[in-house]
Amino acid sequence: MSAVAQQPSLLSPITREDLGELQLHLPALKVISYRGPGESGGVPASLEPITRQLGTKIQWLALSGLPSSQHRRVPGFTFHRPELPDALVELHERACLEYLWPLLHGMPERAQFDSQSWRGFQQLSQSMAAAALRLPSPSYPTLCWIHDYQMALVAPLIAHEAGSIPCHFWHVPWPAPQVMAGSPVAGEIVESLLTNRLVGFHTTEYATNFLNSVQELLPEAVVDVLKMEVRVGRSTTRVIVMPLGLDFAYWQRLAKANRPRAAAIPKKFKLANQIILGIDRLDYSKGVLEKLNGLAGFLEENPGWHRRFHYVQLAQAPQAPSNDFADYVRRVEARVKEINQKFHLDGWEPILWLNGHLDQSELAAWYQTADVLAVTPVRDGLNLIAKEFVACRQDEQGVLVLSRQAGCADELSLGALLVDPGDPKEIAQAIARALTMSFEEKHRRMLSMRHVVSWNQLHDWAGGFLRQAVRI
């Protein structure tokens, strides 16, 4: 199959006509996800203008990450957590972490399929769908917006219920069809997704891979590449490309408020004149080990830079306990120790390692302190860290070193230094270029990225997806 027709990567702002159409068709919305929205930000912030302007009532169903009791009174939102057996949740989590996560990130050699875990995944999906249908809805029909791979099998039960319309946004990558073809459950996942009215992806590559997988796994399906539609019998599913944005104005305000904290960071941590920053969760898809190998190569080839910079790694724990993740953390920590021991000089060590989760204010400060942000995932669905860095750089300085395998690479390609995460020499060369880049080139590149990030706004993302859903 040829590639799908390219779609604009920038979202169109929501118009009054769009709002009118949403008001007519979307008096109520059910959001179904594995994790809830936390205390703030993300999808709720994207949906907030819809609740404010249209009075849409949103019921959010999730297994974890729901707002605490003091944060639950979000206008227009109600939050629900179904009571499910712990053993079932554990089986579902094991299927996600040990099988689906590596498979979907294009690492089938790491994927460990277990039939018992998969049965748990199936049963939990059915329970989530049933819980969503039990929630009373003030409108007919009701749109059910399903999120990410953990809820991959939720749609069929919802689709068979009169008055409920499922739509799905897939936040992680969708790998090449040959990767999915080797999976014993890929056909089941594809068939489930095709019971949705609309399926969204962050990039054209993921959408293309999905459509090619449909054709590979379901010969009876009719795939229209130009329209990005799949027909199975009387059912039609549309596929769209919509990269997630962020609240640009919010991050600008946050950056301004935290400039004093940013100015204090170098002295607090006794940092050198130039600072390279990494902010990563410690799992193998994020490319931390690959980035460290590139850094070691830079240090080897550029002894004149010793003592003139620090690489600061803000390390966050893996998303859940896993033997693979635990082994990866040990390997990363050992590599950091090895590099620091090899290149230390007169009390200087190249890497400052800081563990723990930082709040958004702390991140905004670090984004402004850094001269370079290095984001080098082996494969990543999108990566908002890169976009947050750009939004905070009101000085229009700073350099972004970005993996070509990050979902946001296409959007930021005119400004970032793109690298192959598997090539340490390429990462080393990008670091050298970033540290020596002129003021004028930094300005030009950052201005280009800020234009994209400021246009592709978070509040247009949810509205844009729902607008597509109700127009079908």
Order of alpha helices (4+ residues) and beta strands (2+ residues): alpha-beta-alpha-beta-beta-alpha-alpha-alpha-beta-alpha-beta-alpha-alpha-beta-alpha-beta-beta-beta-alpha-alpha-beta-alpha-beta-alpha-beta-alpha-beta-alpha-beta-beta-alpha-alpha-alpha
